[in-house]
Amino acid sequence: MENNQAAVWDDQRLSAREQEVILLAATGATYKEIGVKLDISVTTVREYWVRARSKTGAASRAQAVALMLTRRHERSTQALERANSRMLKFMMLAIDAAILLLDENGIIQSWNLGLMDILGYTENDLIGQPFSVIFTQADRDSGLPEEEMRLAREEGPVRERGNHLCKDGSVIPATGTLLALWNEHELYGYGKILRPKDWAAPKSFLDG
């Protein structure tokens, strides 16, 4: 009888032993090898497979393994995204560096408090603007912002030293790092970290 159930992985429906059987199968183990590893008979291994396929709707052993591996990959990715999110929130509280979060086109999406005190910009000044606004006109004319993004994508974090533009038109020497942000193999943005030379946090910050 053909199984028309859509294949889906559900940890709540599968027993721990059924998941163990599938996990061992993912390593390439045969029914006999799985049985030896779990100290059960080959017949019992096959029974676990029948139940697992019924519960997942998998049409084959290979599909059941693929479902499990896909679900584990999704969980790992989600855990990494949560960890990255917490790290970004922590970084955005930094006051000794200006931090910009950009989209994949270099458009500013968010910034931290350090940016306001170091460069003088406010949220309304920068959100939706290209991050090149903090570069001097000479660097913009030479295409430096675009070159930094290209290098960050293709070669990794880009570190540079140079003058950067404040809101009031003055320039300050600073060391900057641009990082490409990836979700697996898909670029979703950049992070720009700027630390001016000899900058000191305002007394209001130090006093807490």
PEKA-V799591 format. One line per field, one symbol per residue. ss: DSSP state (A for helix, B for strand, O for the rest). phi: phi as a letter, one per 20 degrees, with the letter a starting at -180 (. if undefined). psi: psi as a letter, one per 20 degrees, with the letter a starting at -180 (. if undefined). Layout:
# PEKA-V799591
ss=???
phi=???
psi=???
This chain:
# PEKA-V799591
ss=OOOOOOOOOOOOOOOAAAAAAAAAAAOOOOAAAAAAAAOOOAAAAAAAAAAAAAAAOOOOAAAAAAAAAAAAAAAAAAAAAAAAAAAAAAAAOOOOOBBBBBOOOOBBBBBOAAAAAAAOOOAAAAOOOBAAAABOAAAAAOOAAAAAAAAAAAAOOBBBBBBBBOOOOOBBBBBBBBBBBBBOOBBBBBBBBBBBOOOOOOAAAAAO
phi=.feefffbecgfeeffffffffffffenfegffffffelcffffgffffgfffffemfebgfffffffffffffffffffffffffffffffefdebecdddefdnefdbbdfgffeednfdgffdgneffffeeffffffenfgffffffffecogddbcreceefenfccfbdccddedcdmddfcrccddccffmedfggffffm
psi=ppojpppqpohhhprhhghgggghhhijqrgghggghilrrhghghghgggghghijpirghhgghgghgghgggggggghgghgggggghiiqijqppppqaijjpphrrrhhgghgijqrghhhpiqqiihiqrhghghikgghhggghhghiapppqpaqqprhjirqqpqpqpppppqndjppjaqppppoqpkpqqqhhghi.
